[in-house]
Amino acid sequence: MTDLGNQQSPAAKVSRRQTEGGDIVGACRRLHAAIDRLDEFAANVAGVSRSDLRCLNLLEFGPLRATTIAEQLNLATGSVTALIDRLEAKSLVTRVREGSDRRVVKVKATEKVFELIGPVYLGFSNELRQLIKTYPLARQRLAVQHLIDVAKTCEQELVKRNTMSG
């Protein structure tokens, strides 16, 4: 006869693995997949492609030069020009002159962007803020630091891979 008292349930094994950090990659994949689905939904709401949405997300905090957009999205400048043309045709961005130097042109998100996709991200942000408020302050700070550390680890791996391939 088997002693069931000494056997761990599958749930207990998963919990131990998660607390030992063994499932961090799985948790990151789940987070990425969830954000990916949220972005896909936002792109559909705005009637744009995912690349176009990435550009709109960059413009959330203010106008940017096309060269900056190209660098941030890792796209050729010609591709960014076409991307901006598509977004401008949908009245989602405008090109604005920078001060007295008419050669400097920046791309600015229109209010239409914020009206269309703002509620998608605002809803998520509000839910996340409500969730994090249920944690003690020290745990809130730790959660934020963990996310920053995950992002830094990903960025460092990219730098390392680019250095190795370049």
C-alpha positions as CSV (number, residue, x, y, z in Angstrom):
1,M,0.0,0.0,0.0
2,T,1.3,3.5,-0.9
3,D,1.7,6.1,1.8
4,L,-0.2,9.0,0.3
5,G,0.8,11.3,3.2
6,N,4.4,11.5,1.9
7,Q,3.4,12.4,-1.7
8,Q,3.1,15.9,-2.9
9,S,0.2,17.0,-5.0
10,P,1.0,18.5,-8.4
11,A,-0.2,21.9,-7.1
12,A,2.3,21.7,-4.2
13,K,5.1,20.9,-6.7
14,V,4.1,23.9,-8.8
15,S,4.0,26.2,-5.8
16,R,7.4,25.1,-4.6
17,R,8.8,25.5,-8.1
18,Q,7.3,29.0,-8.4
19,T,8.6,30.2,-5.0
20,E,12.1,28.8,-5.8
21,G,12.2,31.0,-9.0
22,G,12.0,28.0,-11.3
23,D,8.9,29.2,-13.1
24,I,9.9,32.8,-13.6
25,V,10.4,32.3,-17.3
26,G,6.9,30.8,-17.5
27,A,5.4,33.7,-15.6
28,C,7.2,36.1,-17.9
29,R,5.8,34.3,-21.0
30,R,2.3,34.5,-19.6
31,L,2.7,38.2,-18.9
32,H,4.1,38.8,-22.4
33,A,1.2,36.8,-24.0
34,A,-1.4,38.8,-22.0
35,I,0.1,42.1,-22.9
36,D,0.4,40.9,-26.5
37,R,-3.3,40.1,-26.6
38,L,-4.1,43.5,-25.0
39,D,-2.0,45.2,-27.7
40,E,-3.7,43.2,-30.4
41,F,-7.1,44.3,-29.1
42,A,-6.0,48.0,-29.0
43,A,-4.6,47.7,-32.6
44,N,-7.9,46.3,-33.8
45,V,-9.8,49.1,-32.0
46,A,-7.6,51.7,-33.8
47,G,-7.8,49.9,-37.1
48,V,-4.0,49.7,-37.3
49,S,-1.2,47.1,-37.5
50,R,0.8,46.1,-34.5
51,S,3.9,48.0,-35.9
52,D,1.7,51.1,-36.3
53,L,0.4,50.6,-32.7
54,R,4.0,50.4,-31.4
55,C,4.6,53.8,-33.0
56,L,1.4,55.3,-31.4
57,N,2.6,54.0,-28.1
58,L,5.9,55.8,-28.5
59,L,4.1,59.0,-29.1
60,E,2.1,58.8,-25.9
61,F,4.3,61.2,-24.1
62,G,4.9,63.7,-26.8
63,P,6.1,64.3,-30.4
64,L,9.1,62.5,-31.8
65,R,11.3,62.9,-34.8
66,A,10.9,60.1,-37.4
67,T,14.6,59.1,-36.9
68,T,13.9,58.6,-33.2
69,I,10.8,56.4,-34.1
70,A,13.0,54.4,-36.5
71,E,15.6,53.8,-33.8
72,Q,13.1,52.9,-31.2
73,L,11.2,50.5,-33.4
74,N,14.3,49.2,-35.2
75,L,13.0,50.1,-38.6
76,A,14.5,51.7,-41.6
77,T,13.7,55.4,-42.1
78,G,11.8,54.6,-45.3
79,S,9.6,52.1,-43.5
80,V,8.9,54.8,-40.8
81,T,7.9,57.3,-43.5
82,A,5.4,54.8,-44.9
83,L,4.2,54.0,-41.4
84,I,3.7,57.8,-40.6
85,D,1.9,58.2,-43.9
86,R,-0.6,55.4,-43.0
87,L,-1.2,56.9,-39.6
88,E,-1.6,60.4,-41.0
89,A,-4.2,59.1,-43.5
90,K,-6.2,57.7,-40.6
91,S,-5.9,61.1,-38.7
92,L,-4.0,59.4,-35.9
93,V,-0.8,61.5,-36.2
94,T,0.2,64.8,-37.6
95,R,3.6,66.2,-38.7
96,V,4.5,69.3,-36.8
97,R,7.4,71.8,-37.4
98,E,9.8,72.3,-34.5
99,G,10.1,76.0,-33.6
100,S,11.8,78.3,-36.0
101,D,13.8,75.6,-37.7
102,R,11.4,74.4,-40.4
103,R,13.7,71.5,-41.3
104,V,12.9,69.8,-38.0
105,V,9.6,67.9,-38.2
106,K,8.2,65.8,-35.4
107,V,5.3,63.3,-35.4
108,K,2.5,63.9,-32.9
109,A,-0.4,61.7,-31.9
110,T,-3.8,63.3,-32.4
111,E,-6.6,63.3,-29.8
112,K,-8.3,60.6,-31.9
113,V,-5.6,58.1,-30.7
114,F,-6.3,58.8,-27.1
115,E,-10.0,58.6,-27.7
116,L,-9.7,55.2,-29.5
117,I,-7.1,53.3,-27.6
118,G,-6.8,55.3,-24.4
119,P,-9.8,53.5,-22.7
120,V,-8.2,50.1,-23.5
121,Y,-5.0,50.9,-21.7
122,L,-6.6,53.1,-19.0
123,G,-8.9,50.2,-18.1
124,F,-5.9,47.9,-17.7
125,S,-3.9,50.5,-15.8
126,N,-6.8,51.2,-13.4
127,E,-7.3,47.5,-12.7
128,L,-3.6,47.0,-12.1
129,R,-3.5,50.0,-9.7
130,Q,-6.4,48.5,-7.7
131,L,-4.7,45.2,-7.5
132,I,-1.4,46.6,-6.4
133,K,-3.1,48.6,-3.7
134,T,-4.1,45.4,-2.0
135,Y,-0.4,44.6,-1.4
136,P,1.6,46.1,1.5
137,L,3.8,49.0,0.4
138,A,7.0,47.0,0.7
139,R,5.6,44.3,-1.6
140,Q,4.4,46.9,-4.1
141,R,7.9,48.3,-4.3
142,L,9.3,44.8,-4.7
143,A,6.9,43.9,-7.4
144,V,7.9,47.1,-9.4
145,Q,11.6,46.3,-8.9
146,H,11.0,42.7,-10.1
147,L,9.4,44.0,-13.3
148,I,12.3,46.5,-13.8
149,D,14.8,43.7,-13.3
150,V,13.1,41.4,-15.8
151,A,13.1,44.3,-18.4
152,K,16.8,45.0,-17.7
153,T,17.7,41.3,-18.0
154,C,15.9,41.2,-21.4
155,E,17.6,44.4,-22.6
156,Q,21.1,43.1,-21.4
157,E,20.6,39.9,-23.3
158,L,19.8,41.9,-26.5
159,V,22.9,44.0,-26.1
160,K,25.0,40.9,-25.5
161,R,23.5,39.1,-28.6
162,N,23.9,42.2,-30.7
163,T,27.6,42.5,-29.6
164,M,28.2,38.8,-30.4
165,S,26.6,39.1,-33.9
166,G,28.1,42.5,-34.8
